Amino acid sequence: MNTITLVDTNPNTIQLVTRYAQETGCNLSVVEECRNICTKSDLVLINSRLAVSYSRPSDEGGMVVLLCEDLNPEILGLSLSLPADDLIMLPFEPRKIDALMNRLRQSRLTKESGPSGPCQTSKLIGFISSQSSTGQSFLATHVAEDLALSTHKKLLLVEMEDAPERLLVSDRHSRQIGLIRTGGNGIETMTLPRLSPALLDEILSDLKLYYPYIVMDCSKTLDPSGLALYEKMDVLFFVTLLDKVAIQQTAVNLELIRNMGFASHVKLIANMLTQGCVSKKEAEEFLHTKLSVMIPQSSGPPLLAEPILNQKIHLISELCL
């Protein structure tokens, strides 16, 4: 039976965790101060206001999670000093505790199956485009889910923002400050701002130790950081529409990629979302590149279009293997 210790004085949080424990059969201990923790627990939830006095035992086998009303440098520093395994923003839903319990079970299964080490076959898979509204993020998310389901391997989906670099530490600390979140369908998600090539390289090197597949929804800013990221990809999917303006913009970016010397792992996806598309033959002649996948425009009912789209998504995920 799983055990949970909650260090908090907020009646709403206490009520939520108590209800969760009753529904799932967990043993729950609620204390008002960290010094009152007297037993080891599978999951220790601590309100960040009360965590200053907490000293994590060296033989703590469970997870320690901070409950935070705000995410600021002081809280991040506290989470690293404990160290905490994750952060949860208040208020939160019971499914957050479910996700934590699943992570704990997976961690214990990994330890039981043998020592863990770097993923020997870790692959970086990127999705880029030359303009917005191409379906890039939609495809990255659904291909990541399909890949996780078909390979039964751990997968991380990374969303790259166009925002400038902000306070950030590398992934060796990211689990302590909550950068990585548990997503649906067996994937975990992470959001990163625009970073310097050196810091980006450090973070990716750390991430590859834990994930056999990393799918990156890249930003559309073609700067040194973006180009450095594209060069690291094992597979780079370039998503384009088939209208004339999109094809012209794609041609410019493809030429830059060719000049950088990493065009060999670029695969073109044509998403026929708009009217007046150029033909496949015209696009390939203009781009001097074969289209790997074409996603047809849907003119029929959604129930008829969905199987075709799922087939295309699965085809893309097969190209990642």
N, C-alpha and C positions, 0 to 999 in steps of 0.2 A: 504494500500500500504506500502511495506517495505521501510525503509530508511537506507541508508549507508553513513557513514562518512569516508573519506579516508584522512589520514594525511601522505603525502608523496610528494616528489619533483621529483621522478623518472618518466620521461615521459612514459616509457614503462608500468610501473605499473598503472599510471593514465589512459593510453589508454585502458588497459585490463579491469580495473574496470568500466570505462565509458561505454565500449561496453557491458559489462555484464548488467549494469543498464539499458541501452537502450533496450536490448533484453528481459529483464524480467520485465520491467516496474517499477523498483525501483527508488525512489528519491535519488539522489547522491549529496553529498556535499564534495568538495575537498578543503582542507586547507593545508598550508605549515607548520603551527605550532600548537601544541596542545592547546595553549591558545586561538586560534581562533575558537575552537569548541564552537558553541553557542546553539545548539539544541540537544535534546536526539535522539539517533538513535537506530535502531534495531541491527545494526552491525557497530562497530567502528574498522577500520583497521589502525594500526599505524606502520610506519616504526620504527624499534627498535632504529635507530639513533636519532629519534625525540621524543622518549617516555619518556625521563628523566624528562621532565617538566610536564608530564601528571599526574593529580590527579583525580582518578576515583571517581565520585559522589557516595555517599552511597545509593542513590535511583536509580542508573543506572539499568534499566530493560533489557537492551540488552546484547550483547556479545562484549567483547573487545579482539581483536586478534592482536598479534605482527607479523610483517613481518620482517623476519630475513635473512641476508645473511650468517650468521655463527651461530652455536650453541655452546656457551662457557659458563663457570661459571658466567661471568658478565651478559650475556643475561638471563640466568636462574634466577639469583638473581633479575634482573629487573622485570621479568615476575611475580615473587612471590610477589614483593613489590607493584605492581599496584593494585590488582592482575589482570593478564590477564587470559582469559578463554582458550586460545589455542595459539599455535605458528604455523606459516606457513613459510616454507623455500622459499626464492626467487631464481629463478623465479617460479611462480606457474600457474596452469591452472584454467580456470573458474569453473570447476567442484568442486574445493576446496571451492569456495564461496557457491555453491549449497549445499555441505555437511554441511557447517556451518549454512546455513539457515534452513536445515532440522533439525539439532540439536536444533536450537532455537525454531522451531515450536513444536518439541516433548517435550521440556522442558516446554513450556507454556501450552501444553495440559495436562501434568502431574500436573502442579499447579492448573489448572482449575478443574481437576477431583478429587482433594482432597490432603491432606497432604501426602507426601511421607515418607516412613520409611524403615527400613531394609527389605530386601527380606526374607520372612519367609521360602521359599522353595529353597534357593540358593543351587545349586549343582556344585561340582567340578568334572570335567571329564578329565582324563589324558590319553595320548597316549605315550607309551614307546616302545622301542625295544632294542635288545642287539647288533645290528650292523647297519650300514648304508645301504641305498638302499633297505629298506623293504617296502617302500610306507607309512611309518608312517606319515609324514607331509602331504602327499596327502590325506590320510584318515582323519586326524584331521581337515583339512580345509573343506573338502566336507561334513563330518558329522556335523561340526559346521553350515554350510550353510543349510543343510537339517533340522537340529534341529530348527534353527531360523525360517525357513519357515513353518514348521509343527506346532510349538507351538505358533508362533506369539508373542514371548517374547524376551526381550532384551538379547543379548548374546555377550560375549567377548571371542575372540580367543587370547590366550597368547602363544607366541613363546619363549621358553627358550633357551638361547644361552649357549655355552660351555665357552664363554669368562669370565674372572674373574670379580669380582664385581668392578663397576666403580661408578662415581658420580650418585647418585640416591636418590630420596625422595620417601616417601610412596604415595599411591594413593590419599590421601586427598589433595595432591598437584599436582598429575600427570596431571590433566586437565590444570593446569596453565603452565606446561612446555612441553605439547604436547606429553606425552608418549603414550596416547591413540589416535588412529587414526580411522577415519571412513572408514570402509571397504565396500565391496559389499554385496548384498543380506541380508541387515538388520543386519549385524554383525559389531562389532568394533574390532580392533586389537591392540595388545600391545606386545612389545619385552622386555624381561627382561634378564639381564646377570645372571651368576651363583652367588647366594647370600648366605649369612649365614642363617641358619634355623630361627633365631630370626627375621631378617629383612623380610624374606620371609613370615613368619607367620603374621607379621604386615601388609604387603601389601595385602595378601589374605583376611585378616579380613576386610580391607577397601573395597576391590573389591566386596566382597559378599554383601555389603550394597546396591550396585547398580545393580547387574546383577543376574537374576534368574539362568542363566547357564553360567559357565566359562569352556571353553574347553582349555586344556593346551597341547601343543606340546612339550613334555619334552625333555631335553637333554639326551644324552646317557651316561653321566658320572655318574657312580654309586658311589657317595660319600655321606657323611652325609647329605648334603643339598638335594641331589636327593632322598635319602631314606626318609627324613623328609617330602618331597613333596608328595611322593607316599602314605605315611601313611594318609595324609589328604584327599585323593581322595574318593569321593563317589562311583565312578566307574573308574577302571583303565584298559585300553585296552592294552594288550601286543601283539604287532604285530611281527610276526616271519615268516620267509620263511620256507619251508619244506625240505630244503636240510639238509644233516647230520651235517654239521658244524654249521649251524644256530640253529638247534635243540639242539645240545650240549651246545652252549652258552646260549640259552634260559633256559635250564634245570638248569644251574648254578645260573642264576639270580632268577628263580622261587624258588629255594631252599632257597636263601637268603631272599626273600620276605616271604616265609613260616616261617622262623626262626624269622623274625621281627614281625610276628603275624597279618599281614593284607592281607593274601592271599584270604580271603573270597570275597573281592570286585574286584578281578582280573579276567578279561575275556580274553581268548586267541583268537586272529584273525590270521588265517593262510593265507598268501598271496602267492599264487602259481605262482610266477614270473619266477622261474628258472626251467630248465630241470632237470630231474633225482630226482624229489621230492620223499620223503618217503610217504607212505600211511597215511591216517588219523588214522587208527588203530595203526600203528607203532608209530606215533607221540604221540598219547594219552597215549600209554603204557609207552613210554620212559619218558614223562613229568609228568605222574601221574595226568593229568588234561584233562578234556574234552575241545575240541575246540568249541567255541561259534559261530564263523562264519568262513567259508572257502570261499575265493575269488578265483575262478578258473582261470587258465591260459587262456589267449585269443589267440586262434589260427585262428579265423575267421576274417572277415571284422570288422572294428571299429564300424560301424553302428549296427551290430548284437551284439557286445560285450557290448556296452554302456548301454542298458537296464538292462542287468544282473548285471553290476557293480552298477548302480543306485539302484537296488533292494537290493543289499548287503549293500550299504551305508545307505539306509533307515532302514534296519534291525538293523544295528549298532546303529543308532540314537534312535530307539525304546528301545534298551537296556539301554539307558541313562535315560529314564523316570521313 
